[in-house]
Amino acid sequence: VVMGRHTARIFRRRRRAMAAPAVLPIIGRPPYRMALDLTRRWLARHEEGELDAVYLIHNAYRGTGRYEPTVVRLIPPMLPTSPEAATLPWPPPIIETDPLSLYARVVEQWTAARLYGLLLESAAAEHSARYQLMEAATQSAERLIDELTLVVQTARRQAITQEMQELAAGAGLLGLR
């Protein structure tokens, strides 16, 4: 799945096949519903054996104006585990729902939330880079305004000086004393 216009353009330019291009909003944040729908489709295709895994390459936000491409495996999910959790005594859970359907729902929601978080992080990195470009453009425009103001003031001073010289020369030619 290719997400975003820029990425789709790169894939088309390199003549790569795209299974399902998805358009992301340029302004604002991506909708959670899109992440949930994509996750459901991917999990269904994974259960049917069509997909071995789903990897997401996204822009990881690394501070103001900095990001780096990062690869994350979404499916099959790598749920966080802790070594201490295995050694703690824990009573058997009381589950009134079918454990498999509950597990499937948890995996679906966890994966969708993870995908959505990665989309938000990528959007934050992009907006940060865009902000840095706008700041640089603003500073360049301010420098240009200062330079042009100086040019206008210099031209004005020269015009006034020339006019005064012409008046003085004119007064001298007329013989005014």
Backbone as CSV, one residue per row, in Angstrom:
resi,resn,N_x,N_y,N_z,CA_x,CA_y,CA_z,C_x,C_y,C_z
1,VAL,0.847,-1.175,0.000,0.000,0.000,0.000,0.885,1.229,0.000
2,VAL,0.613,2.127,-0.879,1.359,3.375,-0.976,0.466,4.482,-0.449
3,MET,0.985,5.240,0.499,0.198,6.311,1.102,0.849,7.651,0.805
4,GLY,0.060,8.563,0.271,0.551,9.900,-0.015,0.814,10.109,-1.493
5,ARG,0.579,11.337,-1.946,0.754,11.663,-3.366,2.216,11.572,-3.789
6,HIS,3.099,12.090,-2.953,4.523,12.112,-3.297,5.068,10.690,-3.461
7,THR,4.724,9.812,-2.538,5.189,8.426,-2.608,4.603,7.726,-3.829
8,ALA,3.327,7.967,-4.113,2.701,7.362,-5.294,3.395,7.833,-6.570
9,ARG,3.759,9.113,-6.620,4.469,9.647,-7.785,5.828,8.966,-7.953
10,ILE,6.533,8.741,-6.846,7.833,8.055,-6.906,7.656,6.636,-7.438
11,PHE,6.627,5.935,-6.948,6.381,4.565,-7.406,6.037,4.546,-8.895
12,ARG,5.212,5.506,-9.360,4.867,5.561,-10.782,6.100,5.856,-11.630
13,ARG,6.931,6.781,-11.173,8.135,7.151,-11.919,9.069,5.956,-12.056
14,ARG,9.132,5.125,-11.015,10.019,3.954,-11.051,9.321,2.715,-11.599
15,ARG,8.084,2.901,-12.067,7.278,1.826,-12.648,7.097,0.649,-11.685
16,ARG,6.779,0.954,-10.455,6.514,-0.064,-9.431,5.010,-0.241,-9.289
17,ALA,4.606,-1.478,-9.045,3.187,-1.766,-8.866,2.726,-1.271,-7.500
18,MET,1.521,-0.694,-7.482,0.928,-0.228,-6.230,-0.362,-1.005,-6.003
19,ALA,-0.443,-1.686,-4.866,-1.629,-2.492,-4.574,-2.840,-1.604,-4.329
20,ALA,-2.711,-0.641,-3.462,-3.845,0.209,-3.112,-3.342,1.572,-2.666
21,PRO,-3.154,2.502,-3.610,-2.682,3.815,-3.194,-3.724,4.520,-2.335
22,ALA,-3.290,5.149,-1.270,-4.187,5.878,-0.374,-3.748,7.332,-0.332
23,VAL,-4.719,8.222,-0.406,-4.424,9.649,-0.389,-4.532,10.149,1.045
24,LEU,-3.490,10.815,1.494,-3.479,11.397,2.829,-3.788,12.882,2.722
25,PRO,-4.466,13.442,3.719,-4.737,14.878,3.670,-3.453,15.686,3.817
26,ILE,-3.357,16.778,3.057,-2.168,17.620,3.120,-2.184,18.449,4.400
27,ILE,-3.339,18.971,4.727,-3.469,19.808,5.922,-4.282,19.040,6.952
28,GLY,-3.940,19.223,8.188,-4.663,18.541,9.251,-4.045,17.196,9.552
29,ARG,-4.814,16.365,10.184,-4.286,15.051,10.542,-5.047,13.974,9.780
30,PRO,-4.397,12.841,9.566,-5.080,11.751,8.857,-6.222,11.207,9.710
31,PRO,-7.304,10.777,9.082,-8.437,10.262,9.861,-8.136,8.886,10.468
32,TYR,-8.572,8.692,11.707,-8.374,7.401,12.376,-9.118,6.303,11.625
33,ARG,-10.260,6.653,11.056,-11.079,5.667,10.338,-10.275,5.019,9.204
34,MET,-9.449,5.813,8.535,-8.623,5.281,7.455,-7.642,4.246,8.002
35,ALA,-7.019,4.545,9.138,-6.073,3.602,9.749,-6.790,2.315,10.144
36,LEU,-7.989,2.439,10.704,-8.749,1.262,11.123,-9.163,0.419,9.918
37,ASP,-9.638,1.059,8.856,-10.044,0.318,7.652,-8.855,-0.398,7.010
38,LEU,-7.723,0.295,6.902,-6.524,-0.339,6.341,-6.091,-1.526,7.189
39,THR,-6.113,-1.353,8.496,-5.712,-2.433,9.399,-6.618,-3.646,9.229
40,ARG,-7.919,-3.415,9.156,-8.861,-4.532,8.988,-8.591,-5.278,7.681
41,ARG,-8.363,-4.527,6.592,-8.073,-5.182,5.306,-6.779,-5.980,5.374
42,TRP,-5.749,-5.392,5.966,-4.459,-6.071,6.054,-4.546,-7.321,6.914
43,LEU,-5.233,-7.223,8.045,-5.353,-8.397,8.925,-6.142,-9.508,8.241
44,ALA,-7.201,-9.145,7.513,-7.985,-10.160,6.793,-7.120,-10.838,5.727
45,ARG,-6.356,-10.057,4.987,-5.479,-10.636,3.962,-4.359,-11.456,4.593
46,HIS,-3.907,-11.060,5.774,-2.872,-11.821,6.483,-3.429,-13.173,6.944
47,GLU,-4.660,-13.167,7.459,-5.279,-14.418,7.914,-5.545,-15.361,6.743
48,GLU,-5.844,-14.798,5.563,-6.090,-15.624,4.382,-4.794,-16.113,3.744
49,GLY,-3.676,-15.614,4.204,-2.387,-16.041,3.676,-1.892,-15.227,2.492
50,GLU,-2.594,-14.155,2.137,-2.165,-13.316,1.013,-0.960,-12.451,1.380
51,LEU,-0.903,-12.045,2.635,0.202,-11.199,3.107,0.998,-11.935,4.168
52,ASP,2.302,-11.912,4.030,3.156,-12.468,5.081,3.340,-11.448,6.194
53,ALA,3.567,-10.207,5.794,3.812,-9.144,6.767,3.507,-7.804,6.121
54,VAL,3.283,-6.818,6.958,3.089,-5.444,6.498,4.127,-4.586,7.202
55,TYR,4.944,-3.937,6.410,5.953,-3.016,6.936,5.572,-1.607,6.515
56,LEU,5.738,-0.686,7.417,5.438,0.713,7.134,6.738,1.507,7.158
57,ILE,6.999,2.201,6.078,8.145,3.116,6.021,7.561,4.509,6.210
58,HIS,7.979,5.170,7.249,7.429,6.493,7.541,8.535,7.439,7.988
59,ASN,8.205,8.716,8.057,9.144,9.726,8.537,9.024,9.816,10.052
60,ALA,10.034,9.355,10.748,10.035,9.436,12.207,10.492,10.836,12.603
61,TYR,9.711,11.501,13.418,10.002,12.862,13.867,11.162,12.820,14.847
62,ARG,12.198,13.605,14.562,13.404,13.616,15.397,13.729,15.009,15.917
63,GLY,12.746,15.840,16.072,12.971,17.197,16.566,12.633,18.211,15.490
64,THR,12.752,19.469,15.849,12.358,20.548,14.963,13.087,20.478,13.627
65,GLY,12.309,20.284,12.581,12.866,20.262,11.236,13.655,19.021,10.891
66,ARG,13.669,18.039,11.773,14.455,16.827,11.503,13.544,15.607,11.527
67,TYR,13.761,14.739,10.572,13.056,13.462,10.536,13.937,12.477,9.796
68,GLU,13.662,11.211,10.022,14.427,10.195,9.301,13.498,9.057,8.905
69,PRO,13.690,8.508,7.703,12.871,7.377,7.273,13.116,6.170,8.183
70,THR,12.032,5.548,8.613,12.105,4.428,9.541,11.168,3.320,9.066
71,VAL,11.584,2.078,9.234,10.763,0.922,8.862,10.224,0.280,10.135
72,VAL,8.900,0.053,10.153,8.239,-0.560,11.307,7.377,-1.713,10.803
73,ARG,7.466,-2.860,11.470,6.603,-3.991,11.108,5.292,-3.859,11.874
74,LEU,4.188,-3.811,11.115,2.869,-3.702,11.736,2.184,-5.060,11.872
75,ILE,2.288,-5.877,10.823,1.616,-7.173,10.823,2.620,-8.222,10.389
76,PRO,2.731,-9.338,11.064,2.079,-9.669,12.329,2.611,-8.769,13.438
77,PRO,1.714,-8.385,14.333,2.121,-7.426,15.367,3.151,-8.020,16.318
78,MET,4.099,-7.186,16.670,5.085,-7.569,17.683,4.641,-6.893,18.976
79,LEU,3.799,-7.588,19.716,3.274,-7.009,20.949,4.385,-6.914,21.978
80,PRO,4.423,-5.807,22.704,5.492,-5.639,23.693,5.385,-6.676,24.806
81,THR,6.511,-7.215,25.178,6.559,-8.174,26.286,7.632,-7.722,27.259
82,SER,7.443,-8.094,28.493,8.476,-7.771,29.476,8.868,-9.054,30.195
83,PRO,10.150,-9.244,30.475,10.590,-10.474,31.136,10.022,-10.608,32.546
84,GLU,9.762,-9.475,33.202,9.219,-9.546,34.569,7.785,-10.058,34.576
85,ALA,7.038,-9.782,33.504,5.636,-10.181,33.460,5.483,-11.694,33.485
86,ALA,6.420,-12.415,32.917,6.330,-13.877,32.873,6.557,-14.491,34.250
87,THR,7.280,-13.830,35.117,7.596,-14.404,36.425,6.587,-14.024,37.499
88,LEU,5.754,-13.017,37.246,4.780,-12.598,38.254,3.613,-13.580,38.314
89,PRO,3.184,-13.933,39.522,1.990,-14.789,39.612,0.757,-13.977,39.209
90,TRP,-0.059,-14.576,38.395,-1.228,-13.868,37.895,-2.408,-14.826,37.901
91,PRO,-3.537,-14.421,38.438,-4.692,-15.325,38.448,-5.231,-15.515,37.031
92,PRO,-5.860,-16.639,36.784,-6.418,-16.855,35.448,-7.495,-15.802,35.158
93,PRO,-7.541,-15.300,33.936,-8.509,-14.245,33.618,-9.930,-14.794,33.551
94,ILE,-10.863,-13.947,33.900,-12.277,-14.291,33.778,-12.767,-13.620,32.497
95,ILE,-13.007,-14.433,31.489,-13.411,-13.903,30.190,-14.765,-14.486,29.841
96,GLU,-15.729,-13.595,29.591,-17.055,-14.054,29.213,-17.207,-14.133,27.699
97,THR,-16.305,-13.509,27.000,-16.334,-13.511,25.542,-15.413,-14.616,25.042
98,ASP,-15.616,-14.995,23.793,-14.729,-15.968,23.172,-13.313,-15.388,23.155
99,PRO,-12.325,-16.071,23.759,-10.966,-15.517,23.838,-10.350,-15.203,22.477
100,LEU,-10.634,-16.019,21.467,-10.059,-15.764,20.146,-10.622,-14.494,19.514
101,SER,-11.936,-14.281,19.643,-12.517,-13.061,19.070,-12.052,-11.832,19.853
102,LEU,-11.878,-11.988,21.156,-11.365,-10.895,21.978,-9.925,-10.567,21.575
103,TYR,-9.123,-11.601,21.384,-7.734,-11.404,20.970,-7.678,-10.731,19.598
104,ALA,-8.526,-11.195,18.668,-8.546,-10.605,17.325,-8.912,-9.125,17.396
105,ARG,-9.873,-8.797,18.244,-10.292,-7.389,18.395,-9.173,-6.542,19.006
106,VAL,-8.493,-7.080,20.005,-7.389,-6.346,20.640,-6.259,-6.119,19.637
107,VAL,-5.914,-7.152,18.878,-4.847,-7.016,17.876,-5.247,-5.985,16.824
108,GLU,-6.504,-6.036,16.388,-6.990,-5.074,15.394,-6.877,-3.644,15.918
109,GLN,-7.375,-3.418,17.127,-7.347,-2.064,17.695,-5.915,-1.608,17.990
110,TRP,-5.093,-2.513,18.487,-3.706,-2.158,18.802,-2.958,-1.786,17.524
111,THR,-3.148,-2.585,16.465,-2.461,-2.323,15.197,-2.967,-1.030,14.570
112,ALA,-4.279,-0.797,14.621,-4.837,0.445,14.069,-4.311,1.657,14.833
113,ALA,-4.248,1.545,16.152,-3.722,2.658,16.957,-2.247,2.895,16.651
114,ARG,-1.516,1.831,16.462,-0.081,1.960,16.133,0.091,2.615,14.762
115,LEU,-0.686,2.157,13.775,-0.639,2.754,12.442,-1.006,4.232,12.509
116,TYR,-2.061,4.545,13.240,-2.497,5.937,13.359,-1.417,6.791,14.023
117,GLY,-0.784,6.261,15.058,0.302,6.990,15.716,1.461,7.252,14.770
118,LEU,1.793,6.259,13.942,2.880,6.439,12.977,2.500,7.450,11.896
119,LEU,1.232,7.441,11.476,0.775,8.436,10.503,0.847,9.841,11.093
120,LEU,0.450,9.971,12.362,0.531,11.277,13.022,1.974,11.738,13.164
121,GLU,2.863,10.807,13.514,4.276,11.157,13.657,4.853,11.606,12.316
122,SER,4.480,10.913,11.260,4.950,11.286,9.929,4.403,12.656,9.533
123,ALA,3.124,12.906,9.837,2.534,14.216,9.541,3.225,15.310,10.348
124,ALA,3.552,15.021,11.610,4.255,16.007,12.443,5.626,16.321,11.860
125,ALA,6.329,15.307,11.393,7.646,15.527,10.784,7.517,16.376,9.524
126,GLU,6.499,16.080,8.726,6.300,16.844,7.495,5.934,18.290,7.803
127,HIS,5.031,18.491,8.761,4.638,19.852,9.128,5.808,20.620,9.731
128,SER,6.640,19.944,10.488,7.813,20.590,11.069,8.773,21.038,9.973
129,ALA,8.996,20.178,9.001,9.870,20.540,7.881,9.266,21.699,7.094
130,ARG,7.954,21.659,6.890,7.272,22.746,6.183,7.397,24.055,6.971
131,TYR,7.268,23.968,8.290,7.408,25.148,9.150,8.814,25.731,9.029
132,GLN,9.826,24.864,9.031,11.207,25.339,8.901,11.411,26.050,7.567
133,LEU,10.830,25.512,6.498,10.932,26.162,5.192,10.250,27.526,5.204
134,MET,9.088,27.600,5.850,8.381,28.879,5.934,9.169,29.890,6.760
135,GLU,9.792,29.440,7.835,10.627,30.333,8.651,11.800,30.862,7.838
136,ALA,12.443,29.992,7.079,13.570,30.415,6.239,13.098,31.405,5.177
137,ALA,11.931,31.153,4.588,11.388,32.066,3.581,11.049,33.417,4.209
138,THR,10.501,33.396,5.419,10.179,34.642,6.120,11.438,35.445,6.396
139,GLN,12.480,34.783,6.863,13.741,35.477,7.136,14.343,36.040,5.850
140,SER,14.273,35.289,4.767,14.783,35.782,3.479,13.988,36.999,3.019
141,ALA,12.663,36.938,3.179,11.818,38.067,2.785,12.133,39.298,3.637
142,GLU,12.348,39.096,4.940,12.690,40.228,5.814,14.028,40.842,5.411
143,ARG,15.021,40.015,5.082,16.318,40.535,4.623,16.152,41.315,3.320
144,LEU,15.353,40.774,2.416,15.118,41.446,1.142,14.417,42.784,1.360
145,ILE,13.444,42.824,2.260,12.747,44.078,2.584,13.735,45.099,3.131
146,ASP,14.609,44.671,4.037,15.616,45.582,4.592,16.537,46.116,3.501
147,GLU,16.995,45.237,2.610,17.881,45.662,1.522,17.179,46.642,0.587
148,LEU,15.926,46.333,0.229,15.188,47.215,-0.677,14.860,48.546,-0.012
149,THR,14.583,48.531,1.283,14.344,49.777,2.018,15.586,50.655,1.962
150,LEU,16.740,50.054,2.151,18.003,50.791,2.080,18.229,51.357,0.676
151,VAL,17.925,50.583,-0.359,18.076,51.050,-1.743,17.146,52.232,-2.004
152,VAL,15.889,52.128,-1.556,14.919,53.214,-1.759,15.363,54.468,-1.016
153,GLN,15.812,54.308,0.228,16.268,55.465,1.006,17.476,56.124,0.344
154,THR,18.411,55.338,-0.152,19.594,55.875,-0.828,19.184,56.622,-2.095
155,ALA,18.294,56.056,-2.878,17.824,56.706,-4.107,17.102,58.010,-3.771
156,ARG,16.324,57.996,-2.715,15.598,59.199,-2.286,16.576,60.290,-1.860
157,ARG,17.588,59.905,-1.075,18.603,60.872,-0.638,19.333,61.468,-1.843
158,GLN,19.675,60.611,-2.793,20.368,61.094,-3.993,19.482,62.055,-4.783
159,ALA,18.188,61.743,-4.881,17.265,62.616,-5.609,17.144,63.967,-4.906
160,ILE,17.053,63.960,-3.580,16.959,65.209,-2.816,18.242,66.021,-2.979
161,THR,19.397,65.342,-2.879,20.687,66.032,-3.035,20.794,66.646,-4.428
162,GLN,20.400,65.887,-5.439,20.473,66.386,-6.811,19.545,67.590,-6.984
163,GLU,18.358,67.508,-6.415,17.411,68.618,-6.517,17.958,69.867,-5.830
164,MET,18.591,69.688,-4.660,19.179,70.827,-3.945,20.324,71.429,-4.758
165,GLN,21.140,70.593,-5.380,22.245,71.089,-6.206,21.704,71.864,-7.409
166,GLU,20.633,71.337,-7.992,20.035,72.029,-9.130,19.464,73.378,-8.713
167,LEU,18.826,73.421,-7.530,18.295,74.690,-7.027,19.424,75.679,-6.761
168,ALA,20.512,75.180,-6.148,21.649,76.058,-5.853,22.283,76.557,-7.148
169,ALA,22.422,75.662,-8.104,23.009,76.061,-9.384,22.096,77.045,-10.098
170,GLY,20.804,76.777,-10.019,19.834,77.678,-10.655,19.854,79.051,-10.000
171,ALA,19.995,79.080,-8.682,20.040,80.361,-7.973,21.311,81.115,-8.340
172,GLY,22.404,80.426,-8.525,23.668,81.067,-8.903,23.621,81.593,-10.321
173,LEU,22.936,80.899,-11.212,22.851,81.325,-12.598,21.959,82.552,-12.743
174,LEU,20.956,82.650,-11.882,20.051,83.784,-11.961,20.677,85.043,-11.355
175,GLY,21.734,84.879,-10.638,22.442,86.003,-10.046,21.797,86.494,-8.769
176,LEU,21.065,85.655,-8.101,20.457,86.053,-6.828,21.523,86.113,-5.766
177,ARG,21.520,87.245,-4.991,22.540,87.373,-3.972,21.916,87.615,-2.671
